[in-house]
Every structure is written in C-alpha cells, then in structure tokens.
Amino acid sequence: MEAFFRLDPRQKVIGLAGVALLLAVLVGGWLWTRDPPFALLFTIQDEKDGGQIVAALSQQNIPYRFSAGGHSILVPQAVVHDTRLRLASQGLPKGGLVGFELMETQKLGVSQFAEQINYQRALEGELARSIQSLAAVRGARVHLAIPKQTAFLRDDQKASASVLVSLHAGRTLDSIQVAGIINLVASSVPQLSPNNVSVIDHEGKLISQQRDPQRDAGLDATQLRFVREVEADYGKRIEAILTPVVGPNNVRAQVAAELDFSQTDQVAETYKPNPATETAIRSQQTAEAGAGSPQAIGIPGALTNQPPVPATAPLTRPTVPGATNADAAANSSQNFTRNATTNYEVDKTIRHTKGVPGAVRRLSVAVVVNHRKDPTKPKPIPLTATELKQITDLAREAMGFSKERGDTLNVANAPFTPAEKEVVADAPFWANQELIAMLKELARYLIIAGVAFWLWTRVLKPVFEKLMEPPPPRLAPQKSEFEVGADGMLHRHRGYDEKLAEAREMAKKDPKAVANMIKDWVDGGEH
C-alpha cells in the first residue's frame, strides 16, 4: 500500500481502471464460455410446427437453441415449464396431426359427406399418434380408404389402409412390430382385413410384405420367438461340437425347425375279445326244475289203458347238448326246466393323452465348413471324404437326427470368402460439425487470453513495476547552487574546492594582488 500511495493521482487512476478492466474481461469471458443449462422443450415432429414454435419464442424474447441433429428445441432450464404452458395456450405444438378434437369444432348444418370426411381425418390422426408412440417411430402418416356402404352385396368393397412410418436414425422395425402396426390399424377400422394394410418406411420400402410362413400358419409372437430360440439352440450345438475339429470361425450352421404347437386331449376305451382263455368269471347262476311221469295202467299194448300225455310247450322244453332223439322221446313224457347264466369280467382300458405344445416335428439343417488351411501351402485345402463323413456324423448326433421324423442334414465343404470392409470416404474437415464446434470453442478462449495478455503487458504490468520500484535514498540537504551577491545579483554558488582552485590560479597570475588582499585581511582583522 505504501508503494501505491507514492504514485501520483494519474497513476492511481490508471492502475485502478486497469485492474477493474481485467476483472471485467475475465468475468465476461467466463460467462461467455459458460453455457447456461438448457433443457428439452419439444421434439420437432413437423417442420411447420417447429417454425411456429421458434416464432413464438422469438416474440417472447426467450433464448433457444437446437440439438446437434436439429430435431429438438432447447430453452434455458429455468423457464422450460413456463414456456411449455405458454405455448400450450397457443395450441403448440400441433404435431401436424388432428385427432378426434376435430369433431369438437363441428359446425351445425354440416353435410353428411363432410362429417364422414372429418371422421376419417380424425381416425387417421389418432392412428398416427398411436403409431408414433412406438420407440423406434419418429413420425407416422395413415391413409384410410373406406368405401361407401351399399345394400348390394355384389357392389360391396373392402376397406384398405396405407401406413407411412419415419424411423429414428439407426432404428428398424422387425417383423413382429410391423405385424403389430398392421393389426392395430385393422382392428380400428370396421371390415378392414390385415391383408389390406400396407406399411412402408421413410425410404419407400414396403415392409409389410416380409411374410413369415410360420406367422401365416397362425403362430403368435411368443410361439415365433420360441421357434427362433429352438433353431438358434440347435445351430449353437452343432457349431460347438464342430468348432474344436475345424477351428473357430470355420463353420456355419443354419437350422429350420418345424414345431407342433397343437394341443391334443384324447380319451380312448379299448375292449379285448370275449371270452378269452384268461378271462375270469365274475358270477355264475344255474337253475333246474323237473317233474316225474305217471305209471302205466292196463293191458300192455292197449292204447286205451295208457294215461294221456301231458301237454308241453316247445319253448319250455330244455335243450340239452349231446342229447339224442331217444333221450328226447324219453324226456317227452317229463316236465323239466334248466337255466344257466355265466357273467365274465369285461376288459376295459381307458387312456388319457394330452400332447405337449412345441414338440419338434421336423428339422432341416445346413452346415458349411471352410477349407483346411495349411501354412505350407498358399491356398486352403478341401477336406477329405473321411473328414467330411466325420463332420457329418458329429452334426447328425448333435442335432438328434431322426429318420422317422423326416429330418434332413446337408453338410458342404467350401472356402469362405473374406468379408469386404466397407470403405467410407472421409468427409472434409469443414463439414465435420464436431470439429467446427471445437474450433469455435478454442477461438473463444484464445480471444479471452489475447485480451487479458494485452491488458497485462500494456496497462497492468507498467503500473505494477512502478509500484514495485524501491524508494530513492535520502541525501543530506545541500545549499542552492545560486546565491545572491553583495551587488544584489544572483551568482552561482561555488564550493570550497572550487574557490580554493580559483584562489591558487589567481595567486599564480597576480601574486602582488593576492599579497595585497592578504595584507588587507590581516589589517582588517587588527582593527
């Protein structure tokens, strides 16, 4: 502080101004380089909506910026919620689509045709919004062709639909998701068959025709996933058993599995032929009845002396196995009944069979093995017949080959073609957005450093050097170089040595005058 107070007022003002200017530059540069936290306001789904949002932000003096891809609008995090509410009050963003809110503004007296058109537009918008909710879909458009209903079956036409989906960068739709979009649209429109729904992507490719024969057979997504898992498992098993033989990356296996997802519930009752030798008798019942005939009276041979023969019914006459006509004649005069009932155990088998879904019905396997590489030879060597047979047997066992099931296995030996690397031309450095952003950031810091260096070398450093100079040594006060003579004139003040030298010079030039002067001094001293 002592050095500062030794400065004159002008130097003090300049020093304080330089320090204040340096601090202002440093703080301003720090605030310039430090970006305020920005948050996502909206994701631009339609360029028209994006232009309206930007115009509204400019009118409200709200700073904004775009994301790296230009698909999102960012605003300061402190005002993001307030900005959303303000834009929502203006009906932004509209999303480029109209839904069933179109029916809320229906005017009275609208014709039936206009009402039908508005309903179709609202339905298309709602379907597009539902499809846009998928993670991979950035935007969607739905076009419905709903024919006018007629009372004549001959002129009846089916409804159809077309869906255009725009996907996010690097995202794709698999066949299951495409099928989900098709069923969503078909289920939302009356009398619309899934076969009449077409889906295309943003590149114009028709992706709804990527049919799967297993899906056409009626398999759902879970069953299709199970089929893929079974095929992948068989492929891994084959490659795992062959890799130690042919080496890594030298075998490829593809499996096509045909699975049976039908559930069978079967109940069968089986009866064996009866009676059998091993058949057991469960119950047996025998009943016999008989009566004796009267004795003959009278003269033998006389018919009149014989008693009348009792009447017998043919149905009640028992039939005895092995009886002769004589026995029948003998028994004709008797009343006799015999009944026999025998019950055998009945053989019965009840089988309850329930088929397990997902059973393998048939496997088709294709295996490709690379040629064997020999370090001593420039070209790969084909496998021998013995080696190929060994590989075929191993693959057959790994897949569980069944001839009764109709499995097929095809093993081929061919040289693998190395995959060509895709050469991508490097973009010029001025087109690299990341490089441009880095250069801008570097230039910003260089400007701040340059201004700070100029202030230091031109303003602050001289002031600090002046402040750091040691104070000059204090000397004894000397008489003034000039003095007033006896004649009233200003004469230069001479020192002792100078006067002595002058007196000596005068003594040399005029000794007599010097002698008289000394004499006068002596005489003056006496008086």
Secondary structure by P-SEA (a helix, b strand, c coil): ccccccccaaaaaaaaaaaaaaaaaaaaaaaaacccbbbbccccccaaaaaaaaaaaaaacccccccccccccccccccaaaaaaaaaaacccccccccccccccccccccaaaaaaaaaaaaaaaaaaaaacccccccbbbbbbccccccccccbbbbbbbbbbbbcccccccaaaaaaaaaaaaaaccccccccbbbbccccccccccccccccccccaaaaaaaaaaaaaaaaaaaaaaccccccccbbbbbbbbbbcbbbbbbbbbbcccccccccccbbbbbbbcbbbbbbbcccccccccccccccccccccccccccaaaaaaaccbbbbbbbbbbbbbbbbbbbbbbbcccccbbbbbbbbcccccccccccccccaaaaaaaaaaaaaaaccccccbbbbbbbbbbbccccccccccccccccaaaaaaaaaaaaaaaaaaaaaaaaacccaaaaaaaacccccccccccccccccccccccccccaaaaaaaaaaaaaacaaaaaaaaaaaaaaaac
